[in-house]
Each structure stands twice: as C-alpha cells, then as structure tokens.
Amino acid sequence: MNWLRFMLHVGSVLVMACAPAADAAAQDRVAFLARQTINCPGCDLGGANLDRRDLTGADLSGADLRGAMFSRVILRGAKLTGAYLTGANLKRRDLAGANLSGANLAGATFHRAILRGTNLSGANLTGANLNLAVLTSANLQRATLVQALLFQAEAGGADFTGANLSGALMGSARLIVAKLDGADLTFADLWEARLTNASLRNATLTDTNLHAATLLRADMSGVTGERTNLTQASMRSANLSGAVLHGADLFQADLVEADLSRADLAFSRLSAAKLFNANQTDTNFQGAIMPDNSVHP
C-alpha cells in the first residue's frame, strides 16, 4: 500500500513538472502564429501558414512543420535542427546558412532553393528534390540522400563525407572541389557531372554511372566498386592509387598522367582509353581489355 502511494505521488509530481513546459510550448505557438515572435522550438506547427514570413535566424529546432505552407518565406540562418519537414515544399526558398542537421526532409522539394553554407549533416533527404539547388559549401556529412534528385545542382565545395547517395540522380551536377570521401554512390547517376579536384577517397562506386564525367585531378584513392561506368570520363592526373574497380567500363576514358599504382582493374574495359604517362606500378589488369583491344593475361 505504501508503495502504491509512493508511485501515485511520483506520478503527480511528474504531471505538475510537465504542465508548465506544455503551457510554455502552447504559449510559444500562439505567439509565433500571431507573429509576435519568430522562435518556436519544439512547437507543433503542422499545417501552419508561414507564407511571406521573414524567419531569418528563427529558432524552430525540433518543430513539427509537416504540411506547413512556405510560400515566399525566408529561412536564412534559421535553426531547424531535428525539425520535421517531410514533404515540405521549399522550392526557390532561401535557406542559406540555416541549420537543418538531423532534420527529417524526406520527400521535401528544394528545387532551385538557396542552400549555400547550409548545415544538412545527418539529415534525412530520402527522395528529396534538390534539382538546380545551390548547395555551395553546404555540409551534408552522413546525410541520407537515397534516390534524391540533384540534377544540375551547384554543389561546389560541398561536403558529402559519409553520405548515402545510393540511387541518387546527379546528372550534370557541379561538384568541383566537393568532398565525397566514404560516400555510398551505389547506382548513383552522375552522367556528365563535374568533379574537378573533388575528393572521393574510399567511396563506393558499384554500378555508378560516371559517363563523360569530369574528374580532372580528382582524388579517387581507395575507391571500391564493380561495373562502374567511366566511359569517356576525363580523368587526367586523377589519383586512383589502391582503387578496386572490378569490371569497370573505361572505354575512351582519358587517364593521361593518372596514378593507377596498386589499383585493381581486373576484367575492366579500357578499349581506346588514354594511358599516356599514367603510373601503372603494380596495377592489376588481369583479364582487362586494353586500349589496343588485347586481353591482358
């Protein structure tokens, strides 16, 4: 009986402790919707009308913004860490410098959005539309971008270290000086993407399409994958030391002065590839079709 009284007492204390917090959150929501404040961390703003609001620097961390309306809203420098924005329409919106780390952005639309310097580390961007978005110097470390759309995205200097980009459509994306170290690019489509001076160290390139991609001076050391499509890719002075790319298609690839030392290109196709001055120290070409169409023993 004493134990039961004790548990009831504890329960009543917890209810009393939580009540002020709940009341504060409700008051914050009322004030936010009344445009008296731009801060509403942890608020339930599902379906809220945020049209034409300037929320520069606003604190909406952990807020539930599913179904909210964002027409002409400005979110520059806003704090949206851990926020729920699944399916949000942020087309052409300005989120430069915003913090969206850990946010749930699955299926969200960022078509032509400004995400320059935005922190998207650890964010869930599964199936998100980032076509033509400006992601210059954005932080996408460990972000989930499975089947995301990044066609013609401007992502120069962006950091995709450890990101999951499997199945992402990134045709003609500009990834100059971008970091994709340890990224998973399985089945990703980077047709004619520009990756000059980019870093892809230890990235996974299984069934990745890099047809006609520009990889000048790219660091691809330690990349792994099978059936990687590098046909007509420009890879002059690229570093592929220690790469393991079994069955890769390097038809007409430009590998002039590339570093292929210790690379494993077994059973790959290098027909009409340019290997002038390439470092081939300890390169494994077993079963590969060489530039002169002969099969390497």
Secondary structure, DSSP 8 states (H G I E B T S, - for coil): -HHHHHHHHHHHHHHHHHHHHHHHHHHHHHHHHTTS-S--TT-B-TT-B-TT-B-TT-B-TT-B-TT-B-TT-B-TT-B-TT-B-TT-B-TT-B-TT-B-TT-B-TT-B-TT-B-TT-B-TT-B-TT-B-TT-B-TT-B-TT-B-TT-B-TT-B-TT-B-TT-B-TT-B-TT-B-TT-B-TT-B-TT-B-TT-B-TT-B-TT-B-TT-B-TT-B-TT-B-TT-EEES-B-TT-B-TT-B-TT-EEET-B-TT-B-TT-B-TT-B-TT-B-TT-B-TT-B-TT-B-TT-B-TTS-B--
